[in-house]
Amino acid sequence: MKLKSTLTILLAVAAMSPAAKVSAQDAMGTVSYALPQTTITLEVEAVREHFYAGPYAKFAQKYLGVEARQEDQATCRLSSVKMTPCIEADQNNRYYVTPDKNSMSFLALTSQGLIAVNDGAFGNGSEWRFASQAGADFSDKGVSSNLTSEATTLIRGVDGNRVAVQQSMVVQKPLEQRAKEAAEMIFDLRKKRVQIVTGDTDATYSGEAMGAALAEIAALEKEYMSMFIGYSDFQTQKLKCDVVPEKGRKSQTYVAFRISDADGIVSADNVSGKPYLIELTPQAVSPASGKGTAARGAVAVYRIPAVCTVKLTDGVNPILQDRVAVYQLGVESYFPLSSK
């Protein structure tokens, strides 16, 4: 986000004598204001994956030549985040003034009880969006079987005379045999697809007929493949969270939110998730230079913001970085309202 070169001053006006702070009930004939503070708003989006392993997963390498995940698994990954600085009233720093024509002629009251000399560009966000890359997947490639046959000689000992009795019974096919038959069907479907595309079939396919046939073959292949490589259900989660930097805090690092494989995006205080951190590095504010005239009469308290480098990380890797004006980390000064 680009900050305007024009200095934007958000003022909270104060009659410095007697007391400046506003009481629970504002006095009649006065106008109360609040100093501004910056809130960093994060709009987070994550994708949760529920993976279900296929019943033939352990045979995927043997019969298809591909690796397959062996167990069900739930994972969650960050897919996008938008960071937006917002200005709001700091209710712990409210002041009042008794207005007159000199003090109110140049002040503009905003909806939150803030006074602005110039409007600033607030509320513009910086956005990161990058889906995590999945590993290479060659599960649907290739039209030849992963198996081959070799000739071998077996020597069996035969003793005595035996009578062979044939008997048939119904038994359940072993899991590996079912996996082998499913793999053979996959390769058969792939060969048929190649034959249709190249025209190496007795039937003639063209136009919509060819598209329908290929779509049907693809659907069947996908069903058989899921028995080996499993399948996933995806859900998108969204969360909006705020980080309010605190002046005087020793560390300007805050846990913004957390991501848990089991529960998705969770709040910052839920220690079951992996933390994502907001780190603020304020630039030093130089003292004012030059000569001036001492203020007389009513003055206004205002804040000069600290321009901070704000970085979002997962604790190790940087995700998003921007420059943000953070008012409560800056300095407070005074602005004369009249020359009386």
Order of alpha helices (4+ residues) and beta strands (2+ residues): beta-beta-alpha-beta-alpha-beta-beta-beta-alpha-alpha-beta-beta-beta-beta-beta-beta
